[in-house]
Amino acid sequence: MPHSAIPQDGFIDFPYHGESYQTYYKIFGDLEKRTRTPIVVLHGGPGLSHDYVLPLADLAEQGYPVIFYDQIGNARSTHLPDKPPTFWTIDLFLDELENLLKHFQIQDEYNIVGHSWGGMMSPEFVVRRHPPGLRRLVISDSPASIALWAESAKELVSKFSDEVKEAFKKGFEDRERYWKARLEVYAVHGCRVKPFPKELEYSLLQIYGENADRTVDKAPILDGWTIIDRLHQVDVPTLVINGRYDIAQDFTTKPFADNIPGAKWITFEDSSHTPFWEERERYMKVVGEFLGQ
C-alpha cells in the first residue's frame, strides 16, 4: 500500500444504556499536529470491518488524519451475540460515532467518508443529529433506499449463471456455495482488481466466513429503510460517488444527487463497488480535493 505512515490503534470505551463496550480504532496521520480537517471513515455492512476501506489511509499523505474503526458487533470491537434484534438500530451506530468523535476531541471539525452502509448511515447522522462540526460528507457506493439496493442486486445477479442464481436463492443454507457465488458476482460488481484484495476478503468473511458472527448482519437494521424523503435536510457539502459497474447502480445513488442541496456526483468509469481499490489514485485525488475546498 502506498501509505507509509505507521498507524496508531487501540480501543475506546463506548458507554451505552448502562453498559460499556469497546470500539476498535486505527489512525493514520497526526491528530495532535494536524493542519487539515480529520476524516472519519464509516465501513460497510452492516456487519463488515474497516480493513477493506484501508486504501483511504492514502489521504493521510495529503495531510488529513484518517480515522478508521470497526463498528460495534463487528471484527475487533465488542461482539454481542446475545443481544435481541431490537438492540441493533441506526441510532446505536450513531451514538458510537458521536462517542468516537468526542473521544478524539474532533467533534467541532471533521469530515466523513461513508462507504456502502457507511454512506447510508452518514446522511442519517446529519438528518437525525444535526452535527455542527461536520464540514464535508462523501457518500461512496451507497443506495438511498434498501428497496433500490435489492432491485439493483437482483437485476445484476440475474445475468449470472444458473449455479450462481441458485446459490443466491439458497443463501446461508449452503454457505460455501453461497460464498463462492458471491465472489463470482463481486469480481464483476464488487471489486474488479485482480487478485481480489485480501483486506476485502477479510472484511467479507466477517459475514460469509465459516465461523462468522452474523449477529449484526442478521439484525433488521435496514428493513424498509429509505432516506429519500429526508435528503433535503442534508445541509453539508456532499460528494456522491459510484462506479460504472457498481452494485450501487446509478438509479440507486441518483436520489442523493437529486435531493441533497448542491450535491456533486461522480461516477468512476473503470470501477464497481470499491473505486478506492480500482481507481485508487484518481479516487484519492477527487476525494482529497473535495474535502480540501
N, C-alpha and C positions, 0 to 999 in steps of 0.2 A: 504494500500500500504506500502511496506517496507521502502520507502524513508521517512526519519523523518525530514529532513531539512524544515524549513519554507521558502517558495518561495517568491521572490520579484516579483511584477508585475506592469505594467503600460503601458504607451503609448509613442511611438516615432513619432515625426513629419516625414513624408515622402513627401518631395517636389518632384513634378513630372510634367513636362511640364507646369510650371507656376501656378500650383495649389498645395495645401498642404493637405495631407491625414494623417490618424493615423494608425499605426501598433501596435496592442496589443502584449505584450510580457510577458513571465514568466520565471524567472531564478531560478534554484536550484544550491546551492553551492556558493562559494565566488569568484567572478571575480577579486576583488582587490588583495586578498592574494593567488591567485591560485598557485598551484605547478605543475599542469598538464594542457595540452592544452584544451581550451574550446571546447565544442561540440555544434554545431547549428543543430537543428532537423527541417527537412522540412516535413510537413504533406502532406497527400494525397488529392486526388480530381481529378482535380481542383474543389474546392468548399466546402471542409470539414473544420475542425478546428484542433487545436493542442491537444484537450482533449484526444483523443484515443491513442496518442503516449506517454502519460504521464508516462507509466512504465519506459521509458528511463531515467527518473529522478533518477532511481536506480543507474545510473552510477556516480552520484554525491558522492555516498558512496565510490567510488574508487578514489575520489579526483578530478574528472573532473567537472568544472562548466558546467551546461547544460542549453542551451537557447532554449525555445520554442516560437513560435509566430503564430498568426493567419494571414494568407496571406490576402492581400488587397481584399476587396469584400466579406470577409467571417467572420462569427461569430462576434467577438468583435471589429474587425478592421473596417475601414470605408467601408460602403456599397455604391455602385454607380450604382443603378438600371437603371439610365437614360443614362449611357454611351453606345455608339454603340458597337456592337460586335467587331469591329476593334480595340477598345481601349485595349481589353484583349489579350495580347501577352505574349510569353515566356519572352521577354526582359523586360516587365513591372515587372514581378516577380523577375527577376534577379536584376533589379535596386533596388527593395525593399530589397532584400537580401544584396546587397552591402551597402545600406543605414544603415541597421541594424548593419552590421559588423563595419562600421565606427563610428556609434553612441556609441558602446561599446568599441571602440578602440582596437578591436581584429583582424583587417584586416591583420596584419602581422603574425598571428599564430592562427589557429583554425582547427578543424575537422568538417566534415559534415556527418550526418546520414540522408539520404533521404528515405522516405517510399512511395512506390507505385508511384503516380505522383511526389512526392518529390525526388524519385530515378530516375525519367526521367529528372526532372528539374536540378538536381545536375551535371550530366555529361554535360548537355548543358552549365551550368555555367563554367565548366572547359574549354570546347571547344571554347565558344564564348568570355569569359572574361580573360582566362589565369591567374587566381588569384594566385599571388606569395605566399600568406600567407597560402594557403590551404595545410595542411600537409597530411591528410589521408581522404579517402572517403569510406562510406559504402552505397551501393545501396541495399536496402532491399525490396524484394517482388515487383519488378518492371519489366515491359516488355521493350524490346529495340525498339519496334515499336508498334504503335497503331493497326496495322493490326494483329500482333501476339496476342495482348491482346484480340481483337474482336474474333479471331479464337478460342482462349482458352476458353473465356466466353461462346461462342456459343456451343462448344463441351460439356462443363460441364453442362450447363443448359439443353441440350438435353436429359440428363439422368434422369431428374426430371419428375414429373407428368405432365399430360396434363394441369392441372389447373395452375401450375407454368409457363409452357411454354406459355400458352395463356396470362397470366398476364404480362409476359415479352414482348410479342408481342404488347399488348395494351399500356404498359408503363404508362405514367402520365395521360392518358385518364381516368384511374381508379386508382387514387393514392393509396388509401387504399389497394386495392387488390395487386397492384404492390409492395408496401412496405412489405406486408405480404409474398409475394413470394420471395422478396429479402432476408428477414430474414431467410426463409427456406433454401435458397442457401448459405447464409452467415454462417449458423450454421454448414455447412459442409466445405465450401471453404473460408470462411472469418475469422471466429474465432470460434474454437471448444470448448472454455471454457463455462462451464455452471455454474451459469446463465450467459447469454450474458452480457458483461461488460457495465455498464451504460454510461461510458465515450465514448465507441464506438457507442452506440446507439445515444448519444447526437450529436456526430460528423456527423453521417449518416443522422440524422434528419435535418441537415443544408441544405441538398439537398432534402430528401424524406419526410420532415415534412409538415404538413398541411399549415403552413404559411411560408414555407421556401423561402428565396431569392435565386432563381436559376440562377441569372444573370451570375455568373462565370461558373456554371455547363453547361449552355446552350451555352456559347461562343465557337467559333470554334478554341480554343487554340491548340488542338491536331489533328485537321483534317489533315489526311495524314502524320502524324508525324512519323519520324524514325530517329534514331541516329546511326544506324548500320554502315553506311559508314564513320562515323567520329570518331568512338570509338578508333581508333588507335592514336588519338590525345589526349586522356586522359592520362596525364603524372604524375598522383599522385598515390601512392599505394592504391589499391582499393580492398575491400572485397564485394563480391556479395552474397546475402542471398536469399533463398526462402524456402517454406515449401513443404513437400511432397504432401499435399492436396490443395496447393495454387491455386488461380485464375491465378497467375503468374506461370504457369506450367514451367517445365524445358526448353521446347523449346522456351519460351518467354524470359528467362533470359540467356540462353546459349550464345547468341551473346556478352553479356558483358564479360563473362569469356573467350570467344574465341578471342576477338578483343582488349580488354584493356591490354596493355603490363603488364605482371606479375600479372594479377588479380587472386585472390583466390576466390573459390566458395564453399559455404557450404549450404547443404540442411538440414533443421530441419525435422526429420522423423516423429515427432508427431505433426506437425503444419500445418496450412493452410496459410492464408494471414497475420496473426499477431503473429508470433512466440515470440514477446516480451510479449505477454499475455500468449501464450500457453505453451512455454518452457522458461519462464521468466528468471529463474536463469541461465540456460545454455546460453541463448542469451546474457545476461549481461556479462557473463564470456568471451564468444567468442569475442564480440564487444570490451569490455574493454581491453582484451589482444592485439587485433589487433591494436587498437588506441594507445596503450602504447609502441608499438615496435619502 
